[in-house]
Amino acid sequence: MSAFAAAVGALFGDPNVGRDAVYIADGGAPVLVRVVARRADAVSDFGNARLWSETTRVDLLVTEVANPRPGDRLEIDGDAFLIQGEPVRDRERLVWTVDLRPA
């Protein structure tokens, strides 16, 4: 394991950074995972206007979720979400970033 992978694992394991969640692949069994929230909202440009919108974006460890897909479900603190759009992996291929919408 590289030093970077160890640091990422420590961040996810830190109770101040990572949170427990349940990942359920479409048609699969529930799996306990750790997530790290990325950003609570987004600002987008649309012509001359700037639009603000709430987003839910989290990181998942590749070692815990090998292939997240749109439509897969995440339950965080009793709230249910569906993955929307294509998940994106980081440069080191250790972390997935997924956009969520309420289920």
KOLDOGU-827555 format. One record per atom (N, C-alpha, C): residue in three letters; x, y, z; atom name. Coordinates in steps of 0.1 Angstrom, whole numbers. Example, Ala and Ser with C-alpha at 12.3 -4.5 7.8 and 13.67 -1.06 7.14 Angstrom:
KOLDOGU-827555
  res     xx     yy     zz  atom
  ALA    132    -57     78     N
  ALA    123    -45     78    CA
  ALA    132    -33     78     C
  SER    128    -22     71     N
  SER    137    -11     71    CA
  SER    129      0     79     C
This chain:
KOLDOGU-827555
  res     xx     yy     zz  atom
  MET      9    -12      0     N
  MET      0      0      0    CA
  MET      9     12      0     C
  SER      6     22     -9     N
  SER     14     34     -9    CA
  SER     10     43      2     C
  ALA     19     53      5     N
  ALA     16     62     15    CA
  ALA      4     71     13     C
  PHE      1     74      0     N
  PHE    -10     81     -4    CA
  PHE    -23     73     -1     C
  ALA    -23     60     -4     N
  ALA    -34     51     -2    CA
  ALA    -37     50     13     C
  ALA    -26     50     21     N
  ALA    -28     49     36    CA
  ALA    -34     62     41     C
  ALA    -30     73     36     N
  ALA    -35     86     40    CA
  ALA    -50     87     36     C
  VAL    -54     83     25     N
  VAL    -68     83     20    CA
  VAL    -76     74     30     C
  GLY    -71     62     33     N
  GLY    -78     53     42    CA
  GLY    -80     59     55     C
  ALA    -70     66     60     N
  ALA    -71     73     73    CA
  ALA    -81     84     73     C
  LEU    -82     91     62     N
  LEU    -92    102     61    CA
  LEU   -106     96     62     C
  PHE   -109     85     54     N
  PHE   -122     79     54    CA
  PHE   -125     73     68     C
  GLY   -115     68     75     N
  GLY   -117     62     88    CA
  GLY   -119     72     99     C
  ASP   -115     84     97     N
  ASP   -116     95    107    CA
  ASP   -130     98    110     C
  PRO   -135     97    122     N
  PRO   -149    100    125    CA
  PRO   -153    114    123     C
  ASN   -144    124    122     N
  ASN   -147    138    119    CA
  ASN   -148    140    104     C
  VAL   -143    131     96     N
  VAL   -143    133     81    CA
  VAL   -152    123     74     C
  GLY   -151    110     77     N
  GLY   -159    100     70    CA
  GLY   -171     97     78     C
  ARG   -181     91     71     N
  ARG   -194     88     77    CA
  ARG   -198     74     72     C
  ASP   -205     66     81     N
  ASP   -210     53     77    CA
  ASP   -221     55     67     C
  ALA   -223     46     58     N
  ALA   -234     46     48    CA
  ALA   -236     32     44     C
  VAL   -247     30     37     N
  VAL   -251     17     32    CA
  VAL   -252     18     17     C
  TYR   -244     10      9     N
  TYR   -244     10     -5    CA
  TYR   -252     -2    -10     C
  ILE   -261      1    -19     N
  ILE   -269    -10    -25    CA
  ILE   -269     -9    -40     C
  ALA   -261    -18    -46     N
  ALA   -261    -19    -61    CA
  ALA   -274    -23    -66     C
  ASP   -278    -18    -78     N
  ASP   -291    -21    -84    CA
  ASP   -293    -36    -84     C
  GLY   -302    -42    -76     N
  GLY   -304    -56    -76    CA
  GLY   -294    -64    -67     C
  GLY   -286    -56    -59     N
  GLY   -276    -63    -51    CA
  GLY   -279    -62    -36     C
  ALA   -270    -68    -28     N
  ALA   -272    -68    -14    CA
  ALA   -266    -56     -7     C
  PRO   -271    -51      4     N
  PRO   -265    -39     11    CA
  PRO   -251    -42     16     C
  VAL   -243    -32     15     N
  VAL   -229    -32     19    CA
  VAL   -226    -20     28     C
  LEU   -220    -22     40     N
  LEU   -216    -10     48    CA
  LEU   -203     -4     42     C
  VAL   -203      9     40     N
  VAL   -192     16     34    CA
  VAL   -190     29     42     C
  ARG   -179     35     39     N
  ARG   -176     49     45    CA
  ARG   -176     59     33     C
  VAL   -182     71     36     N
  VAL   -183     81     26    CA
  VAL   -177     94     31     C
  VAL   -172    102     23     N
  VAL   -167    116     26    CA
  VAL   -175    126     17     C
  ALA   -182    135     24     N
  ALA   -189    145     16    CA
  ALA   -179    155      9     C
  ARG   -182    158     -3     N
  ARG   -173    166    -11    CA
  ARG   -177    181    -11     C
  ARG   -190    184    -14     N
  ARG   -194    198    -16    CA
  ARG   -209    199    -14     C
  ALA   -214    209     -8     N
  ALA   -228    210     -5    CA
  ALA   -236    217    -15     C
  ASP   -230    225    -23     N
  ASP   -237    233    -33    CA
  ASP   -228    236    -45     C
  ALA   -234    240    -56     N
  ALA   -226    244    -68    CA
  ALA   -231    257    -74     C
  VAL   -222    264    -80     N
  VAL   -226    276    -87    CA
  VAL   -223    274   -102     C
  SER   -233    276   -110     N
  SER   -231    274   -125    CA
  SER   -234    287   -132     C
  ASP   -227    289   -143     N
  ASP   -230    300   -151    CA
  ASP   -240    296   -162     C
  PHE   -249    305   -165     N
  PHE   -259    303   -175    CA
  PHE   -261    316   -182     C
  GLY   -255    318   -193     N
  GLY   -255    331   -199    CA
  GLY   -248    342   -190     C
  ASN   -255    353   -187     N
  ASN   -250    363   -178    CA
  ASN   -254    360   -164     C
  ALA   -261    350   -161     N
  ALA   -266    347   -147    CA
  ALA   -257    336   -141     C
  ARG   -256    337   -128     N
  ARG   -250    326   -120    CA
  ARG   -260    319   -112     C
  LEU   -262    307   -113     N
  LEU   -272    299   -106    CA
  LEU   -266    291    -95     C
  TRP   -273    291    -84     N
  TRP   -268    283    -72    CA
  TRP   -278    272    -71     C
  SER   -272    260    -68     N
  SER   -280    248    -66    CA
  SER   -274    239    -56     C
  GLU   -282    233    -47     N
  GLU   -277    223    -38    CA
  GLU   -274    211    -45     C
  THR   -263    205    -41     N
  THR   -259    192    -47    CA
  THR   -254    183    -35     C
  THR   -255    170    -37     N
  THR   -250    161    -28    CA
  THR   -240    152    -36     C
  ARG   -227    154    -32     N
  ARG   -216    147    -38    CA
  ARG   -208    141    -28     C
  VAL   -205    128    -29     N
  VAL   -197    121    -19    CA
  VAL   -186    113    -26     C
  ASP   -176    110    -18     N
  ASP   -165    101    -23    CA
  ASP   -167     87    -17     C
  LEU   -164     77    -24     N
  LEU   -164     63    -20    CA
  LEU   -151     57    -23     C
  LEU   -146     48    -14     N
  LEU   -134     41    -16    CA
  LEU   -136     30    -27     C
  VAL   -127     29    -37     N
  VAL   -127     19    -47    CA
  VAL   -126      5    -41     C
  THR   -119      4    -30     N
  THR   -118     -9    -24    CA
  THR   -131    -14    -18     C
  GLU   -140     -5    -15     N
  GLU   -153     -8     -9    CA
  GLU   -164    -10    -20     C
  VAL   -163     -1    -30     N
  VAL   -173     -1    -41    CA
  VAL   -165     -1    -54     C
  ALA   -165    -13    -60     N
  ALA   -156    -15    -72    CA
  ALA   -162     -8    -84     C
  ASN   -175     -8    -86     N
  ASN   -181     -3    -99    CA
  ASN   -194      4    -96     C
  PRO   -195     16    -90     N
  PRO   -208     22    -88    CA
  PRO   -214     26   -101     C
  ARG   -227     25   -102     N
  ARG   -234     28   -114    CA
  ARG   -246     37   -112     C
  PRO   -250     45   -121     N
  PRO   -262     53   -120    CA
  PRO   -274     44   -116     C
  GLY   -282     49   -106     N
  GLY   -293     41   -102    CA
  GLY   -290     33    -89     C
  ASP   -277     31    -86     N
  ASP   -274     24    -73    CA
  ASP   -278     33    -62     C
  ARG   -280     28    -50     N
  ARG   -286     35    -39    CA
  ARG   -275     36    -28     C
  LEU   -276     48    -21     N
  LEU   -268     51     -9    CA
  LEU   -277     55      2     C
  GLU   -276     50     14     N
  GLU   -283     55     25    CA
  GLU   -273     60     35     C
  ILE   -275     73     38     N
  ILE   -266     81     47    CA
  ILE   -275     87     58     C
  ASP   -272     83     71     N
  ASP   -280     89     82    CA
  ASP   -295     88     80     C
  GLY   -300     77     75     N
  GLY   -314     75     73    CA
  GLY   -320     81     61     C
  ASP   -312     89     53     N
  ASP   -317     95     41    CA
  ASP   -312     86     29     C
  ALA   -321     84     19     N
  ALA   -318     76      8    CA
  ALA   -315     84     -4     C
  PHE   -305     80    -12     N
  PHE   -301     87    -24    CA
  PHE   -298     77    -35     C
  LEU   -300     82    -47     N
  LEU   -296     74    -59    CA
  LEU   -284     81    -66     C
  ILE   -275     73    -71     N
  ILE   -264     78    -79    CA
  ILE   -269     83    -92     C
  GLN   -266     95    -96     N
  GLN   -270    101   -109    CA
  GLN   -257    104   -117     C
  GLY   -257    103   -130     N
  GLY   -245    106   -138    CA
  GLY   -235     95   -136     C
  GLU   -224     96   -143     N
  GLU   -213     87   -143    CA
  GLU   -204     90   -131     C
  PRO   -201     80   -123     N
  PRO   -191     82   -112    CA
  PRO   -177     85   -119     C
  VAL   -169     92   -112     N
  VAL   -155     96   -117    CA
  VAL   -145     91   -106     C
  ARG   -134     85   -111     N
  ARG   -123     81   -102    CA
  ARG   -113     91   -102     C
  ASP   -106     92    -90     N
  ASP    -94    101    -89    CA
  ASP    -82     96    -97     C
  ARG    -72    105    -98     N
  ARG    -60    101   -106    CA
  ARG    -53     89   -101     C
  GLU    -54     87    -88     N
  GLU    -47     75    -82    CA
  GLU    -55     62    -83     C
  ARG    -68     63    -87     N
  ARG    -77     52    -88    CA
  ARG    -80     46    -75     C
  LEU    -81     55    -64     N
  LEU    -85     51    -51    CA
  LEU    -99     55    -46     C
  VAL   -104     65    -52     N
  VAL   -117     71    -48    CA
  VAL   -126     74    -59     C
  TRP   -139     70    -58     N
  TRP   -149     74    -67    CA
  TRP   -156     87    -62     C
  THR   -159     96    -70     N
  THR   -168    107    -67    CA
  THR   -181    105    -74     C
  VAL   -192    106    -66     N
  VAL   -205    103    -72    CA
  VAL   -214    115    -69     C
  ASP   -223    118    -78     N
  ASP   -234    128    -76    CA
  ASP   -246    120    -72     C
  LEU   -253    126    -62     N
  LEU   -265    119    -57    CA
  LEU   -277    128    -58     C
  ARG   -289    121    -59     N
  ARG   -301    128    -58    CA
  ARG   -310    121    -48     C
  PRO   -320    127    -42     N
  PRO   -328    120    -32    CA
  PRO   -336    109    -39     C
  ALA   -338     98    -32     N
  ALA   -345     86    -38    CA
  ALA   -360     88    -36     C
